[in-house]
């Protein structure tokens, strides 16, 4: 195993440059897919390596239920700094699993609470709540629905309302909640992935903005709707669901819509800044996957040989 077992814990740093550059140079759809995939793979690899280190650390604890051969010095030599790293991995992995479980549970709880709030309303694709607080969001589930309040509708013109509904329909059709949940869990698994979570949260909104602009035929109308909604809204109360007046860099979203449409390229040219950053992130992800796989296979073979038959 050697130092390879530690690489997946720090290789998420290779994705930091592309997290910001992708926002500026790639189409939001391509950037969302790229960063979500990179974050997911890197998170799985780092968690796997923590688990491998935890096995070595657990085998050192007195009274553990593992075979005695697993704590043999020859086995522990396969992991550098086994005394420190092995034992430190135990609370670290517990913290990761607890954080990911809490995030998934919170996401599920919010969706269930939102569905219960709509229980008395007609089962229509758009649910209008009689609430003066202006907000709107997309509620995925067995019956995808757009939730909007009378306060939000009252503050928008008819054209801006069409932009709002087009935006929310994109969130539902493209399953943006899955991308958001992926990067949220990844950031919980490895704090180095937090920049990717922030980038994907923004890019999912930009993706919906661009497709909404194509649907209504006016980028300016969508920009006006976003700006006006941000001014009149206090923010949607459903924090983990994609919504129209999402907190964050609204001025950047408006400025992007008032500028030219983004290029539709899936992958940037190699000899550009964003191209080099993308290939660096891809290389880091590949090395992380190979390192975690190599460490897992090596430790399995060592433990298999050390296990009494």
C-alpha positions as a printed Julia matrix, in Angstrom:
309×3 Matrix{Float64}:
   0.0     0.0     0.0
   2.64    2.53    1.05
   1.85    6.2     0.73
  -0.69    5.44   -2.01
  -3.32    4.91    0.68
  -3.01    8.58    1.66
  -3.22   10.05   -1.86
  -7.02    9.93   -2.23
  -7.32   12.02    0.93
  -5.5    14.99   -0.63
  -6.04   14.54   -4.39
  -9.32   16.53   -4.27
  -7.02   19.55   -4.24
  -6.36   18.89   -7.95
 -10.0    19.79   -8.69
  -9.9    23.25   -7.14
  -8.74   25.11  -10.29
 -11.4    23.61  -12.53
 -14.14   24.28   -9.96
 -13.85   28.02  -10.62
 -12.73   27.98  -14.25
 -15.56   25.69  -15.34
 -18.07   28.27  -14.13
 -16.58   30.82  -16.52
 -15.64   28.8   -19.6
 -17.92   25.75  -19.88
 -21.62   25.45  -20.52
 -23.35   25.08  -17.13
 -24.74   21.68  -18.12
 -21.32   20.24  -18.98
 -19.68   21.86  -15.95
 -22.34   20.48  -13.59
 -21.87   16.95  -14.9
 -18.07   17.22  -14.82
 -17.76   18.61  -11.29
 -20.43   16.32   -9.84
 -18.74   13.25  -11.3
 -15.3    14.34  -10.09
 -16.63   15.12   -6.61
 -18.47   11.81   -6.34
 -15.5     9.68   -7.39
 -13.02   11.56   -5.21
 -15.33   11.31   -2.19
 -15.8     7.56   -2.6
 -12.05    7.01   -2.98
 -11.12    9.05    0.08
 -13.78    7.31    2.18
 -12.55    3.9     1.03
  -8.99    4.72    2.04
 -10.18    5.93    5.45
 -11.93    2.58    5.83
  -8.72    0.72    4.94
  -6.76    2.71    7.48
  -9.48    2.09   10.05
  -9.09   -1.68    9.64
  -5.42   -1.36   10.55
  -6.24    0.93   13.47
  -9.04   -1.26   14.79
  -6.79   -4.32   14.72
  -4.47   -2.54   17.17
  -7.18   -1.96   19.78
  -7.19   -4.42   22.69
 -10.19   -6.68   22.79
 -11.19   -6.12   19.17
 -13.07   -8.98   17.46
 -10.71   -9.14   14.47
  -8.33  -12.06   13.91
  -5.08  -11.78   15.84
  -3.08  -12.03   12.63
  -4.48   -8.67   11.48
  -2.47   -6.86   14.14
   0.75   -8.66   13.27
   3.7    -6.26   12.76
   4.17   -7.5     9.2
   0.59   -6.52    8.39
   0.94   -3.11    9.99
   4.13   -2.44    8.03
   1.98   -2.25    4.91
   0.61    1.08    6.19
   3.08    3.91    6.82
   2.75    5.51   10.25
   0.28    2.79   11.2
   0.3     3.68   14.9
  -0.96    7.21   14.26
  -2.79    6.94   10.93
  -4.6     3.71   11.74
  -6.02    4.94   15.04
  -6.76    8.46   13.75
  -8.78    7.0    10.88
 -11.31    5.47   13.29
 -12.87    8.73   14.58
 -12.38   10.35   11.16
 -14.41    7.67    9.4
 -17.08    7.74   12.09
 -17.35   11.52   11.64
 -17.64   11.15    7.85
 -20.36    8.51    8.07
 -22.27   10.54   10.67
 -22.08   13.72    8.57
 -23.2    11.96    5.38
 -26.05   10.2     7.18
 -27.2    13.49    8.71
 -27.11   15.22    5.31
 -29.08   12.46    3.57
 -31.59   12.32    6.43
 -32.04   16.1     6.37
 -32.57   16.06    2.62
 -35.21   13.36    2.98
 -36.88   15.11    5.91
 -37.13   18.41    4.01
 -38.72   16.72    1.01
 -41.23   14.87    3.19
 -42.08   18.05    5.08
 -42.62   19.94    1.82
 -44.87   17.16    0.49
 -46.93   17.18    3.68
 -47.4    20.94    3.35
 -49.01   20.37   -0.06
 -51.26   17.51    1.09
 -54.45   19.57    1.03
 -53.86   21.13   -2.38
 -55.0    19.76   -5.78
 -52.52   17.32   -7.36
 -51.53   19.7   -10.14
 -48.02   20.24  -11.59
 -47.98   23.72  -10.03
 -48.95   24.23   -6.4
 -49.8    27.8    -5.44
 -49.55   28.5    -1.71
 -51.52   31.41   -0.21
 -48.48   32.95    1.41
 -47.39   36.58    1.29
 -43.74   35.53    1.61
 -42.41   35.39   -1.98
 -40.6    32.18   -2.87
 -40.68   29.37   -5.42
 -38.93   26.02   -5.66
 -38.97   22.7    -7.49
 -40.15   19.71   -5.45
 -38.98   16.38   -6.94
 -40.66   13.11   -6.1
 -43.18   10.65   -7.43
 -45.17   13.65   -8.63
 -42.79   16.42   -9.63
 -44.27   19.76   -8.68
 -43.45   23.43   -8.8
 -44.31   25.26   -5.6
 -44.86   29.0    -5.72
 -46.52   31.46   -3.4
 -49.04   34.17   -4.2
 -46.51   36.66   -2.89
 -44.01   35.63   -5.57
 -46.57   35.67   -8.37
 -47.82   39.11   -7.34
 -44.34   40.56   -7.65
 -43.7    39.34  -11.21
 -45.08   40.3   -14.59
 -46.71   37.63  -16.81
 -43.52   37.22  -18.86
 -41.43   36.93  -15.72
 -43.8    34.31  -14.34
 -43.29   32.25  -17.49
 -39.54   32.53  -16.93
 -39.96   31.38  -13.33
 -41.98   28.31  -14.3
 -39.57   27.46  -17.12
 -36.66   27.69  -14.69
 -38.29   25.37  -12.15
 -39.33   22.87  -14.84
 -35.66   22.57  -15.85
 -34.7    21.76  -12.25
 -37.23   18.93  -12.25
 -36.59   17.63  -15.76
 -32.8    17.56  -15.35
 -32.93   16.1   -11.81
 -30.78   18.84  -10.35
 -31.53   17.69   -6.82
 -29.41   14.59   -7.49
 -26.4    16.67   -8.48
 -26.84   18.86   -5.41
 -27.15   15.9    -3.06
 -24.08   14.26   -4.61
 -21.84   17.24   -4.03
 -23.28   17.84   -0.55
 -22.41   14.3     0.46
 -19.0    14.58   -1.2
 -18.21   17.75    0.76
 -19.17   15.96    3.97
 -16.93   13.02    3.08
 -13.92   15.21    2.31
 -13.74   18.93    3.25
 -11.38   19.54    0.32
 -14.4    19.07   -1.97
 -16.34   22.05   -0.62
 -15.33   24.34   -3.54
 -16.92   21.83   -5.92
 -20.12   21.86   -3.88
 -20.31   25.65   -4.11
 -19.58   25.57   -7.84
 -22.23   22.94   -8.63
 -24.84   24.79   -6.54
 -24.24   27.86   -8.69
 -23.97   25.96  -11.97
 -27.26   24.13  -11.45
 -28.97   27.51  -11.23
 -27.11   28.74  -14.31
 -28.11   25.6   -16.2
 -31.76   26.25  -15.36
 -31.37   29.92  -16.26
 -30.01   29.13  -19.73
 -32.65   26.54  -20.59
 -35.38   28.83  -19.26
 -34.05   31.61  -21.5
 -34.28   29.27  -24.5
 -37.81   28.26  -23.53
 -39.17   31.79  -23.18
 -37.04   33.18  -26.0
 -35.55   36.05  -24.02
 -32.44   36.04  -21.88
 -33.28   39.53  -20.65
 -36.68   38.45  -19.33
 -35.11   35.66  -17.28
 -32.47   38.05  -15.97
 -35.14   40.54  -14.92
 -37.16   37.8   -13.25
 -34.15   36.59  -11.28
 -33.16   40.07  -10.18
 -36.68   41.04   -9.17
 -37.26   37.77   -7.33
 -34.04   38.21   -5.38
 -35.09   41.7    -4.34
 -38.57   40.77   -3.13
 -37.76   37.35   -1.71
 -36.46   36.51    1.73
 -35.21   33.17    0.36
 -37.12   29.94    0.04
 -37.59   28.06    3.32
 -36.61   24.76    1.63
 -32.85   25.05    1.96
 -31.84   21.78    0.29
 -34.08   22.04   -2.77
 -33.33   23.95   -5.96
 -35.31   27.16   -6.14
 -35.64   30.24   -8.31
 -34.42   33.01   -6.03
 -31.57   30.85   -4.73
 -29.17   32.49   -2.28
 -25.78   33.13   -3.72
 -24.25   35.14   -6.56
 -27.45   36.48   -8.13
 -25.58   39.41   -9.77
 -23.32   36.89  -11.55
 -26.34   34.99  -12.85
 -27.95   38.19  -14.1
 -24.72   39.39  -15.71
 -24.27   36.02  -17.45
 -27.78   36.2   -18.9
 -27.27   39.76  -20.12
 -24.11   38.63  -21.92
 -23.74   36.18  -24.82
 -24.96   32.61  -24.46
 -22.28   30.18  -23.26
 -20.57   27.9   -25.73
 -22.02   24.42  -25.9
 -18.7    22.58  -25.72
 -18.64   19.45  -23.58
 -14.87   19.48  -22.97
 -12.55   22.5   -23.27
  -9.59   22.63  -25.65
  -6.47   21.09  -24.15
  -4.11   24.05  -24.47
  -6.21   26.54  -22.55
  -6.32   27.41  -18.87
  -9.62   25.65  -18.29
  -8.49   22.74  -20.45
  -5.37   22.2   -18.38
  -7.41   22.51  -15.19
  -9.94   19.96  -16.45
  -7.23   17.48  -17.4
  -5.54   18.03  -14.03
  -8.81   17.23  -12.25
  -9.33   14.18  -14.48
  -5.79   12.99  -13.77
  -6.24   13.52  -10.04
  -9.5    11.58  -10.11
  -7.91    8.74  -12.05
  -4.91    8.54   -9.73
  -7.24    8.61   -6.73
  -9.29    5.72   -8.13
  -6.18    3.68   -8.97
  -4.58    4.38   -5.6
  -7.66    3.38   -3.62
  -8.12    0.26   -5.75
  -4.46   -0.69   -5.35
  -4.62   -0.15   -1.59
  -7.83   -2.14   -1.25
  -6.52   -5.11   -3.24
  -3.15   -5.05   -1.44
  -4.7    -4.93    2.02
  -7.17   -7.68    1.11
  -4.34   -9.96    0.01
  -2.3    -9.18    3.12
  -5.2    -9.76    5.5
  -6.19  -12.93    3.65
  -2.66  -14.27    4.07
  -2.62  -13.27    7.76
  -5.98  -14.84    8.55
  -5.65  -18.29   10.12
  -7.46  -20.96    8.14
